[in-house]
Amino acid sequence: MSWDSYISSLTKSEWVDDAAILGLTPGQESVWASAPGGWLSQVTAGEVQAMIASDRGTLFANGVTLAGRRCTVLRDQLNVDGQNTMDIKMKTSEKEPDPFSFTIGRSQKAVIIAKGVKDAHGGKINPLVFDMTAYLRKMNM
């Protein structure tokens, strides 16, 4: 199965700048597909494991990391059936002064991550990831 068409579907939106799909098989978490030239291809297995962990208590206090960039959790419903998404915002730094928004979706076998364009809020990105996640869950993926 080629995941590139799923990435293309996400990045064709005017609101999405980068996207990646990562596998969830325990011990084999890896990037299955990512947008060419995007930095989400650098998301690590440890970062994926932290995002999907059953203990959600520290997410709001500590945030999450994507490809080495610190992010604040805005809304976490990743493990809520029928929702399965999380909205986060990248923390700013001198090197990266723009606080990009992200939505992360979880199906049975994959995590979908979409990064918004500058000034796009989660409400523009979330429906795209939500719909793709719902489809993949329906297909038992």
DSSP file with accessible surface (Angstrom, degrees, kcal/mol):
  #  RESIDUE AA STRUCTURE BP1 BP2  ACC     N-H-->O    O-->H-N    N-H-->O    O-->H-N    TCO  KAPPA ALPHA  PHI   PSI    X-CA   Y-CA   Z-CA
    1    1 A M              0   0  140      0, 0.0     2,-0.5     0, 0.0     0, 0.0   0.000 360.0 360.0 360.0 132.8    0.0    0.0    0.0
    2    2 A S        -     0   0   73      1,-0.1     3,-0.3     2,-0.0     4,-0.2  -0.817 360.0-172.3 -95.2 126.0    1.3    3.4   -0.9
    3    3 A W    >>  +     0   0   25     -2,-0.5     4,-1.7    29,-0.2     3,-0.6   0.509  68.1  90.7 -91.3  -7.2    0.8    6.1    1.7
    4    4 A D  H 3> S+     0   0   97      1,-0.2     4,-2.7     2,-0.2     5,-0.2   0.858  81.3  57.2 -60.1 -35.0    2.1    8.9   -0.6
    5    5 A S  H 3> S+     0   0   75     -3,-0.3     4,-2.2     1,-0.2    -1,-0.2   0.861 104.7  52.6 -66.2 -31.1   -1.4    9.6   -1.9
    6    6 A Y  H <> S+     0   0   34     -3,-0.6     4,-1.8    -4,-0.2    -1,-0.2   0.906 109.7  48.3 -68.6 -40.3   -2.6   10.2    1.7
    7    7 A I  H  X S+     0   0    5     -4,-1.7     4,-2.8     2,-0.2     5,-0.2   0.936 111.5  50.1 -64.0 -44.5    0.2   12.7    2.2
    8    8 A S  H  X S+     0   0   72     -4,-2.7     4,-1.4     1,-0.2    -2,-0.2   0.894 107.1  55.0 -60.8 -40.1   -0.7   14.4   -1.1
    9    9 A S  H  < S+     0   0   58     -4,-2.2     4,-0.3     1,-0.2    -1,-0.2   0.905 112.9  42.2 -61.0 -40.6   -4.3   14.6    0.0
   10   10 A L  H >< S+     0   0    3     -4,-1.8     3,-1.3     1,-0.2     6,-0.3   0.934 114.9  48.1 -71.1 -46.7   -3.3   16.4    3.2
   11   11 A T  H 3< S+     0   0   49     -4,-2.8    -1,-0.2     1,-0.3    -2,-0.2   0.627  95.2  72.5 -77.4 -10.3   -0.7   18.8    1.7
   12   12 A K  T 3< S+     0   0  171     -4,-1.4    -1,-0.3    -5,-0.2    -2,-0.1   0.710  78.9  98.0 -74.5 -15.6   -3.0   19.9   -1.2
   13   13 A S  S X  S-     0   0   25     -3,-1.3     3,-1.1    -4,-0.3    -3,-0.0  -0.433  81.6-130.8 -68.5 143.6   -5.0   21.9    1.4
   14   14 A E  T 3  S+     0   0  150      1,-0.2    -1,-0.1    -2,-0.1   103,-0.1   0.669 106.7  55.5 -67.5 -13.3   -4.1   25.5    1.6
   15   15 A W  T 3  S+     0   0   79    109,-0.2   102,-1.8    -5,-0.1     2,-0.5   0.562  93.1  77.3 -97.2 -11.0   -3.9   25.1    5.4
   16   16 A V  E <   +A  116   0A   7     -3,-1.1   100,-0.3   100,-0.3     3,-0.1  -0.902  42.1 170.8-111.6 128.9   -1.3   22.2    5.6
   17   17 A D  E    S+     0   0A  87     98,-3.2     2,-0.3    -2,-0.5    99,-0.2   0.723  70.7   9.0-101.4 -30.1    2.4   22.8    5.0
   18   18 A D  E     -A  115   0A   2     97,-1.4    97,-3.1    20,-0.1    -1,-0.3  -0.984  61.9-178.8-151.6 153.8    3.8   19.4    6.0
   19   19 A A  E     -A  114   0A   0     -2,-0.3    16,-2.4    95,-0.2     2,-0.3  -0.992   3.3-176.8-156.0 154.2    2.5   15.9    6.8
   20   20 A A  E     -AB 113  34A   0     93,-2.3    93,-2.9    -2,-0.3     2,-0.4  -0.989  14.4-150.6-150.7 151.7    3.7   12.5    7.8
   21   21 A I  E     -AB 112  33A   0     12,-2.8    11,-3.0    -2,-0.3    12,-1.7  -0.997  19.7-169.4-124.1 128.3    2.3    9.1    8.5
   22   22 A L  E     -AB 111  31A   1     89,-2.7    89,-2.6    -2,-0.4     9,-0.2  -0.941  20.3-119.5-122.3 141.7    4.0    6.8   11.0
   23   23 A G  E     -A  110   0A   0      7,-2.7     7,-0.5    -2,-0.4    87,-0.2  -0.426  12.0-157.8 -76.6 153.2    3.5    3.2   11.8
   24   24 A L        +     0   0   14     85,-1.9     5,-0.2     5,-0.2    86,-0.1   0.319  42.3 134.3-113.7   4.9    2.4    2.0   15.3
   25   25 A T  S >  S-     0   0   65     84,-0.4     3,-2.7     3,-0.3     4,-0.1  -0.414  70.4-102.4 -59.9 122.3    3.5   -1.6   15.3
   26   26 A P  T 3  S+     0   0  114      0, 0.0    -1,-0.1     0, 0.0    -2,-0.1  -0.216 105.0   9.2 -52.1 130.1    5.3   -2.0   18.7
   27   27 A G  T 3  S+     0   0   69     -3,-0.1    -2,-0.1    18,-0.1    18,-0.1   0.311 123.2  70.0  83.2  -9.1    9.1   -1.9   18.3
   28   28 A Q    <   +     0   0  133     -3,-2.7    -3,-0.3    17,-0.1     2,-0.2   0.015  58.9 150.3-128.5  27.3    8.7   -0.9   14.6
   29   29 A E        +     0   0   26     -5,-0.2     2,-0.3    -4,-0.1    16,-0.2  -0.463  24.8 139.8 -63.8 125.2    7.5    2.7   14.9
   30   30 A S        -     0   0   58     -7,-0.5    -7,-2.7    -2,-0.2     2,-0.5  -0.980  58.8 -81.3-160.4 165.9    8.7    4.5   11.9
   31   31 A V  E     -B   22   0A  46     -2,-0.3    -9,-0.3    -9,-0.2     3,-0.1  -0.649  34.9-178.7 -77.1 121.1    7.8    7.0    9.2
   32   32 A W  E     -     0   0A  88    -11,-3.0     2,-0.3    -2,-0.5   -29,-0.2   0.796  69.9  -9.1 -86.5 -36.8    5.8    5.4    6.4
   33   33 A A  E     +B   21   0A   6    -12,-1.7   -12,-2.8   -30,-0.1    -1,-0.4  -0.976  64.2 177.7-159.0 150.9    5.5    8.5    4.3
   34   34 A S  E     -B   20   0A  34     -2,-0.3   -14,-0.2   -14,-0.2     3,-0.1  -0.986  39.6 -87.0-153.9 160.4    6.1   12.2    4.6
   35   35 A A    >   -     0   0    8    -16,-2.4     3,-1.9    -2,-0.3     6,-0.2  -0.455  55.9 -99.9 -68.2 137.4    5.9   15.3    2.5
   36   36 A P  T 3  S+     0   0  130      0, 0.0    -1,-0.1     0, 0.0     3,-0.1  -0.352 105.9   8.6 -59.5 131.3    9.0   16.0    0.4
   37   37 A G  T 3  S+     0   0   92      1,-0.3     2,-0.2    -3,-0.1    -2,-0.1   0.395  99.4 127.9  81.0  -3.8   11.3   18.5    2.0
   38   38 A G    X   -     0   0   17     -3,-1.9     3,-0.6   -19,-0.1    -1,-0.3  -0.500  60.3-137.0 -85.7 156.6    9.3   18.6    5.3
   39   39 A W  G >  S+     0   0   33      1,-0.2     3,-1.8    -2,-0.2    -1,-0.1   0.543  89.4  85.3 -91.6  -4.0   10.8   18.1    8.7
   40   40 A L  G >  S+     0   0    0      1,-0.3     3,-1.7     2,-0.2    -1,-0.2   0.729  74.1  75.7 -67.4 -15.5    8.1   15.8   10.0
   41   41 A S  G <  S+     0   0   50     -3,-0.6    -1,-0.3     1,-0.3   -10,-0.2   0.666  87.1  63.7 -65.8 -12.7   10.0   12.9    8.4
   42   42 A Q  G <   +     0   0  114     -3,-1.8    -1,-0.3     2,-0.1    -2,-0.2   0.337  69.7 127.7 -94.9   5.0   12.4   13.3   11.3
   43   43 A V    <   -     0   0   10     -3,-1.7     2,-0.2    24,-0.1   -12,-0.2  -0.427  53.6-137.7 -62.6 135.1    9.8   12.3   14.0
   44   44 A T     >  -     0   0   70     -2,-0.1     4,-2.0     1,-0.1     5,-0.2  -0.541  17.1-114.3 -98.9 164.1   11.4    9.5   16.1
   45   45 A A  H  > S+     0   0   38      1,-0.2     4,-2.7     2,-0.2     5,-0.2   0.886 117.4  55.1 -60.8 -39.8    9.9    6.3   17.5
   46   46 A G  H  > S+     0   0   42      1,-0.2     4,-2.1     2,-0.2    -1,-0.2   0.884 106.6  50.7 -62.5 -37.5   10.4    7.6   21.0
   47   47 A E  H  > S+     0   0   22      2,-0.2     4,-1.9     1,-0.2    -1,-0.2   0.904 111.1  48.4 -66.9 -40.2    8.3   10.7   20.2
   48   48 A V  H  X S+     0   0    0     -4,-2.0     4,-2.0     2,-0.2    -2,-0.2   0.937 110.4  51.3 -64.8 -44.9    5.5    8.5   18.7
   49   49 A Q  H  X S+     0   0   90     -4,-2.7     4,-0.8     1,-0.2    -2,-0.2   0.896 109.4  50.4 -60.7 -39.9    5.6    6.3   21.8
   50   50 A A  H  < S+     0   0   57     -4,-2.1     3,-0.4     1,-0.2    -1,-0.2   0.885 110.2  50.8 -65.4 -37.8    5.3    9.3   24.1
   51   51 A M  H  < S+     0   0    0     -4,-1.9    -1,-0.2     1,-0.2    -2,-0.2   0.863 117.1  37.8 -67.0 -37.7    2.3   10.7   22.1
   52   52 A I  H  < S+     0   0   27     -4,-2.0    -1,-0.2    -5,-0.1    -2,-0.2   0.439  84.6 130.6 -98.0   1.9    0.3    7.4   22.2
   53   53 A A     <  -     0   0   40     -4,-0.8    -3,-0.1    -3,-0.4    -4,-0.0  -0.157  62.6-129.7 -56.4 147.1    1.2    6.3   25.7
   54   54 A S  S    S+     0   0  114      1,-0.1     2,-0.9     2,-0.1    -1,-0.1   0.812  93.7  80.5 -71.4 -27.8   -1.8    5.3   27.9
   55   55 A D        +     0   0  109      1,-0.2     3,-0.3     2,-0.0    -2,-0.1  -0.701  54.2 169.7 -80.4 106.4   -0.6    7.6   30.7
   56   56 A R    >>  +     0   0   44     -2,-0.9     3,-1.2     1,-0.2     4,-0.5   0.459  46.6 100.2 -96.5  -2.7   -1.8   11.0   29.5
   57   57 A G  T 34 S+     0   0   59      1,-0.3     4,-0.5     2,-0.1     3,-0.3   0.812  82.8  43.5 -58.4 -36.3   -1.2   12.9   32.8
   58   58 A T  T 3>>S+     0   0   71     -3,-0.3     4,-3.4     1,-0.2     5,-0.6   0.586  89.8  87.2 -90.0  -7.8    2.1   14.5   31.8
   59   59 A L  H <>5S+     0   0    6     -3,-1.2     4,-2.0     1,-0.2    14,-0.5   0.909  93.3  41.4 -60.9 -44.2    1.1   15.6   28.3
   60   60 A F  H  <5S+     0   0  123     -4,-0.5    -1,-0.2    -3,-0.3    13,-0.1   0.869 121.4  42.5 -73.0 -34.0   -0.4   19.0   29.3
   61   61 A A  H  45S+     0   0   82     -4,-0.5    -2,-0.2     1,-0.1    -1,-0.2   0.920 131.2  21.7 -76.1 -44.2    2.4   19.7   31.8
   62   62 A N  H  <5S-     0   0   89     -4,-3.4    -3,-0.2     1,-0.2    -2,-0.2   0.610  93.5-151.3-101.4 -18.6    5.4   18.6   29.7
   63   63 A G     << -     0   0   13     -4,-2.0     2,-0.3    -5,-0.6     9,-0.2  -0.250  23.8 -83.0  75.6-167.5    4.0   18.8   26.2
   64   64 A V  E     -C   71   0A   6      7,-1.7     7,-2.7    -4,-0.1     2,-0.4  -0.865  28.9-128.2-131.2 167.3    5.3   16.6   23.4
   65   65 A T  E     -C   70   0A  39     -2,-0.3     2,-0.5     5,-0.2     5,-0.2  -0.968  15.0-168.8-121.3 134.5    8.2   16.7   21.0
   66   66 A L  E >  S-C   69   0A   0      3,-2.4     3,-2.3    -2,-0.4   -23,-0.1  -0.983  78.5 -22.9-122.8 117.3    8.0   16.4   17.2
   67   67 A A  T 3  S-     0   0   13     -2,-0.5   -24,-0.1     1,-0.3    -1,-0.1   0.874 128.9 -50.2  50.5  40.4   11.3   16.0   15.3
   68   68 A G  T 3  S+     0   0   58      1,-0.2     2,-0.5   -24,-0.0    -1,-0.3   0.458 112.9 120.9  81.8   1.0   13.1   17.5   18.3
   69   69 A R  E <   -C   66   0A  49     -3,-2.3    -3,-2.4    21,-0.0    -1,-0.2  -0.865  62.9-124.6-102.9 129.5   10.8   20.6   18.5
   70   70 A R  E     -C   65   0A 109     -2,-0.5    21,-2.8    -5,-0.2     2,-0.3  -0.456  31.6-174.3 -73.4 139.0    8.9   21.2   21.7
   71   71 A C  E     -CD  64  90A   0     -7,-2.7    -7,-1.7    19,-0.3     2,-0.4  -0.966  21.6-130.6-136.0 150.5    5.1   21.6   21.5
   72   72 A T  E     - D   0  89A  58     17,-3.1    17,-2.3    -2,-0.3     2,-0.5  -0.841  25.1-126.3 -99.3 134.6    2.3   22.4   23.8
   73   73 A V  E     + D   0  88A   6    -14,-0.5    15,-0.2    -2,-0.4     3,-0.1  -0.702  30.6 172.9 -82.1 122.8   -0.8   20.2   23.9
   74   74 A L  E    S+     0   0A  99     13,-2.7     2,-0.3    -2,-0.5    14,-0.2   0.788  70.7   5.3 -95.4 -40.0   -3.9   22.2   23.4
   75   75 A R  E     - D   0  87A  65     12,-1.9    12,-2.6     0, 0.0     2,-0.6  -0.953  63.0-164.8-150.5 126.8   -6.5   19.4   23.1
   76   76 A D  E     + D   0  86A  30     -2,-0.3    10,-0.2    10,-0.2     8,-0.0  -0.916  36.0 133.2-122.0 105.1   -5.9   15.7   23.7
   77   77 A Q  E >   + D   0  85A  67      8,-2.3     3,-1.4    -2,-0.6     7,-1.0  -0.082  31.9 125.1-132.3  32.9   -8.6   13.2   22.5
   78   78 A L  T 3  S+     0   0    0      6,-0.3    28,-0.1     1,-0.3     8,-0.1   0.845  80.9  38.1 -63.0 -35.2   -6.2   10.8   20.8
   79   79 A N  T 3  S+     0   0   67      6,-0.1     2,-0.7     2,-0.1    -1,-0.3   0.160  91.0 107.1-104.2  19.0   -7.4    7.9   22.8
   80   80 A V  S X> S-     0   0   69     -3,-1.4     3,-2.4     5,-0.1     4,-1.9  -0.873  75.7-120.6 -99.7 115.4  -11.1    8.9   22.7
   81   81 A D  T 34 S+     0   0  135     -2,-0.7    -2,-0.1     1,-0.3    -3,-0.0  -0.272  98.3  21.7 -56.1 135.1  -13.1    6.6   20.4
   82   82 A G  T 34 S+     0   0   51      1,-0.1    -1,-0.3     2,-0.0    52,-0.1   0.191 127.9  50.8  90.8 -15.6  -14.8    8.6   17.6
   83   83 A Q  T <4  +     0   0   75     -3,-2.4    -2,-0.2    -6,-0.2    -5,-0.1   0.736  61.0 165.5-110.9 -69.1  -12.3   11.5   18.1
   84   84 A N     <  +     0   0    8     -4,-1.9    22,-2.0    -7,-1.0    -6,-0.3   0.788  41.1 112.8  55.1  36.8   -8.8   10.1   17.9
   85   85 A T  E     -DE  77 105A   0     -8,-0.7    -8,-2.3    20,-0.2     2,-0.4  -0.953  46.7-161.8-135.2 159.1   -7.1   13.4   17.4
   86   86 A M  E     -DE  76 104A   0     18,-2.3    18,-2.9    -2,-0.3     2,-0.5  -0.997   9.8-151.3-137.6 133.5   -4.7   15.7   19.3
   87   87 A D  E     +DE  75 103A  19    -12,-2.6   -13,-2.7    -2,-0.4   -12,-1.9  -0.931  23.8 168.8-106.9 131.2   -4.1   19.4   18.6
   88   88 A I  E     -DE  73 102A   1     14,-2.3    14,-2.7    -2,-0.5     2,-0.4  -0.891  23.2-145.3-135.4 164.5   -0.7   20.9   19.6
   89   89 A K  E     -DE  72 101A  72    -17,-2.3   -17,-3.1    -2,-0.3    12,-0.2  -1.000  24.5-117.8-135.1 133.7    1.2   24.1   18.9
   90   90 A M  E     -D   71   0A   4     10,-3.0   -19,-0.3    -2,-0.4     2,-0.2  -0.459  29.3-121.5 -70.0 135.7    4.9   24.4   18.5
   91   91 A K        -     0   0   97    -21,-2.8     9,-0.1    -2,-0.2   -21,-0.1  -0.556  31.7-116.3 -74.8 143.7    6.7   26.5   21.1
   92   92 A T        +     0   0   84     -2,-0.2     2,-0.3     5,-0.1    -1,-0.1  -0.406  36.0 173.2 -80.8 157.8    8.6   29.4   19.6
   93   93 A S        -     0   0   60      3,-1.7     5,-0.0    -2,-0.1     0, 0.0  -0.922  48.8 -96.5-149.5 172.5   12.4   29.9   19.7
   94   94 A E  S    S+     0   0  201     -2,-0.3    -1,-0.1     1,-0.2    -2,-0.0   0.910 126.9  46.9 -60.1 -40.2   15.0   32.2   18.3
   95   95 A K  S    S+     0   0  179      1,-0.3    -1,-0.2     2,-0.1    -3,-0.0   0.850 127.5  25.6 -70.3 -36.4   15.6   29.8   15.5
   96   96 A E        +     0   0   40      1,-0.1    -3,-1.7    -5,-0.1    -1,-0.3  -0.774  66.8 170.8-131.9  88.7   11.9   29.2   14.8
   97   97 A P        +     0   0   83      0, 0.0    -5,-0.1     0, 0.0    -1,-0.1   0.596  53.7  88.5 -78.6 -10.6    9.8   32.2   15.9
   98   98 A D  S    S-     0   0   55     -7,-0.1     2,-1.5     1,-0.0    -8,-0.1  -0.780  71.2-141.5 -94.2 126.4    6.5   31.1   14.3
   99   99 A P        -     0   0   60      0, 0.0    20,-0.1     0, 0.0    -7,-0.1  -0.590  25.3-163.1 -86.7  83.1    4.2   28.9   16.5
  100  100 A F        -     0   0   30     -2,-1.5   -10,-3.0    -9,-0.1     2,-0.3  -0.345  11.0-130.2 -67.4 146.7    2.9   26.4   13.9
  101  101 A S  E     -E   89   0A   3     19,-0.4    15,-3.4    16,-0.4     2,-0.3  -0.711  23.9-170.7 -95.7 149.6   -0.2   24.4   14.8
  102  102 A F  E     -EF  88 115A   0    -14,-2.7   -14,-2.3    -2,-0.3     2,-0.4  -0.968  13.7-156.2-135.4 151.5   -0.4   20.6   14.3
  103  103 A T  E     -EF  87 114A   0     11,-2.0    11,-2.4    -2,-0.3     2,-0.4  -0.997  10.5-162.8-125.8 137.6   -3.1   18.0   14.5
  104  104 A I  E     -EF  86 113A   0    -18,-2.9   -18,-2.3    -2,-0.4     2,-0.3  -0.967   6.2-169.2-118.9 131.5   -2.2   14.3   15.2
  105  105 A G  E     -EF  85 112A   0      7,-3.0     7,-2.7    -2,-0.4     2,-0.5  -0.907   6.6-151.7-119.9 151.8   -4.6   11.5   14.4
  106  106 A R  E     + F   0 111A  64    -22,-2.0     5,-0.2    -2,-0.3     2,-0.2  -0.980  14.9 173.3-129.3 124.5   -4.5    7.9   15.4
  107  107 A S        -     0   0    0      3,-2.9    30,-0.1    -2,-0.5    27,-0.1  -0.453  55.1 -84.7-105.6-169.7   -5.9    4.9   13.7
  108  108 A Q  S    S+     0   0   79      1,-0.2    29,-0.1    -2,-0.2     3,-0.1   0.854 124.7  16.7 -66.2 -33.6   -5.3    1.2   14.7
  109  109 A K  S    S+     0   0   98     32,-1.9   -85,-1.9     1,-0.1   -84,-0.4   0.422 122.5  43.8-121.3  -1.2   -2.0    1.0   12.8
  110  110 A A  E     -A   23   0A   0     31,-0.3    -3,-2.9   -87,-0.2     2,-0.4  -0.975  55.7-141.0-147.5 158.1   -0.8    4.5   12.1
  111  111 A V  E     -AF  22 106A   1    -89,-2.6   -89,-2.7    -2,-0.3     2,-0.5  -0.982  20.2-156.2-116.3 131.7   -0.4    8.1   13.4
  112  112 A I  E     -AF  21 105A   0     -7,-2.7    -7,-3.0    -2,-0.4     2,-0.4  -0.938  10.3-172.5-109.7 128.9   -1.1   10.9   11.0
  113  113 A I  E     -AF  20 104A   0    -93,-2.9   -93,-2.3    -2,-0.5     2,-0.4  -0.988   3.6-176.7-124.9 129.3    0.5   14.3   11.6
  114  114 A A  E     -AF  19 103A   0    -11,-2.4   -11,-2.0    -2,-0.4     2,-0.5  -0.992  11.7-153.8-126.0 133.5   -0.3   17.5    9.8
  115  115 A K  E     -AF  18 102A  11    -97,-3.1   -98,-3.2    -2,-0.4   -97,-1.4  -0.904  19.0-133.6-105.3 128.8    1.5   20.8   10.3
  116  116 A G  E     -A   16   0A   0    -15,-3.4  -100,-0.3    -2,-0.5     3,-0.1  -0.327  21.7-103.8 -77.0 161.3   -0.4   24.0    9.5
  117  117 A V    >   -     0   0   40   -102,-1.8     3,-2.2     1,-0.2   -16,-0.4  -0.293  62.7 -63.4 -71.6 167.5    0.9   26.9    7.5
  118  118 A K  T 3  S+     0   0  116      1,-0.3    -1,-0.2   -18,-0.1     3,-0.1  -0.292 126.0  10.6 -55.7 134.1    1.9   30.0    9.3
  119  119 A D  T 3  S+     0   0  147      1,-0.3     2,-0.4   -20,-0.1    -1,-0.3   0.445  92.4 132.3  73.8   3.4   -1.1   31.6   11.1
  120  120 A A    <   -     0   0    3     -3,-2.2   -19,-0.4  -105,-0.1    -1,-0.3  -0.715  46.8-146.3 -82.0 131.6   -3.4   28.5   10.5
  121  121 A H    >>  -     0   0  105     -2,-0.4     3,-2.1    -3,-0.1     4,-0.9  -0.549  27.7-100.0 -94.3 166.6   -5.2   27.5   13.7
  122  122 A G  H 3> S+     0   0   16      1,-0.3     4,-3.4     2,-0.2     3,-0.3   0.772 116.1  69.9 -57.0 -28.6   -6.1   23.9   14.7
  123  123 A G  H 34 S+     0   0   47      1,-0.2    -1,-0.3     2,-0.2    -3,-0.0   0.718 101.6  46.3 -64.5 -18.9   -9.6   24.3   13.5
  124  124 A K  H <4 S+     0   0   84     -3,-2.1     4,-0.3     2,-0.1    -1,-0.2   0.749 120.5  37.0 -90.2 -27.2   -8.4   24.4    9.9
  125  125 A I  H >X S+     0   0    0     -4,-0.9     4,-1.6    -3,-0.3     3,-0.7   0.842 103.7  67.9 -93.1 -39.7   -6.1   21.4   10.2
  126  126 A N  H 3X S+     0   0   24     -4,-3.4     4,-3.4     1,-0.2     5,-0.2   0.875  94.3  55.2 -55.1 -46.1   -8.1   19.1   12.5
  127  127 A P  H 3> S+     0   0   63      0, 0.0     4,-2.4     0, 0.0    -1,-0.2   0.875 107.2  51.8 -59.9 -33.7  -11.0   18.3   10.1
  128  128 A L  H <> S+     0   0   56     -3,-0.7     4,-1.8    -4,-0.3    -2,-0.2   0.935 116.1  38.9 -65.8 -46.3   -8.5   17.1    7.5
  129  129 A V  H  X S+     0   0    0     -4,-1.6     4,-3.0     2,-0.2     5,-0.2   0.901 114.2  55.2 -71.2 -40.2   -6.7   14.8    9.9
  130  130 A F  H  X S+     0   0   59     -4,-3.4     4,-2.8    -5,-0.2     5,-0.2   0.939 109.3  47.0 -57.3 -48.3  -10.0   13.7   11.6
  131  131 A D  H  X S+     0   0  103     -4,-2.4     4,-2.2    -5,-0.2    -1,-0.2   0.909 114.2  46.7 -63.0 -41.9  -11.5   12.6    8.3
  132  132 A M  H  X S+     0   0   17     -4,-1.8     4,-2.6     2,-0.2     5,-0.2   0.925 113.3  49.1 -67.4 -41.3   -8.4   10.7    7.2
  133  133 A T  H  X S+     0   0    2     -4,-3.0     4,-2.6     1,-0.2     5,-0.2   0.926 110.5  50.5 -62.8 -44.6   -8.2    9.0   10.6
  134  134 A A  H  X S+     0   0   46     -4,-2.8     4,-2.3    -5,-0.2    -1,-0.2   0.910 111.3  49.2 -60.5 -42.2  -11.9    8.1   10.6
  135  135 A Y  H  X S+     0   0  113     -4,-2.2     4,-2.0     2,-0.2    -2,-0.2   0.941 112.1  47.3 -62.4 -48.1  -11.4    6.5    7.1
  136  136 A L  H  <>S+     0   0    0     -4,-2.6     5,-3.4     1,-0.2    -2,-0.2   0.891 111.9  50.5 -63.7 -37.0   -8.3    4.5    8.1
  137  137 A R  H ><5S+     0   0   61     -4,-2.6     3,-1.6     3,-0.2    -1,-0.2   0.912 108.8  51.8 -66.3 -40.3  -10.1    3.3   11.3
  138  138 A K  H 3<5S+     0   0  178     -4,-2.3    -2,-0.2     1,-0.3    -1,-0.2   0.872 110.0  49.5 -62.0 -35.6  -13.1    2.2    9.2
  139  139 A M  T 3<5S-     0   0   97     -4,-2.0    -1,-0.3    -5,-0.1    -2,-0.2   0.326 118.3-115.7 -85.7   7.0  -10.7    0.3    6.9
  140  140 A N  T < 5       0   0  102     -3,-1.6    -3,-0.2    -5,-0.1    -2,-0.1   0.821 360.0 360.0  60.7  33.3   -9.1   -1.3   10.0
  141  141 A M      <       0   0   44     -5,-3.4   -32,-1.9    -6,-0.2   -31,-0.3   0.150 360.0 360.0-103.8 360.0   -5.8    0.4    9.3
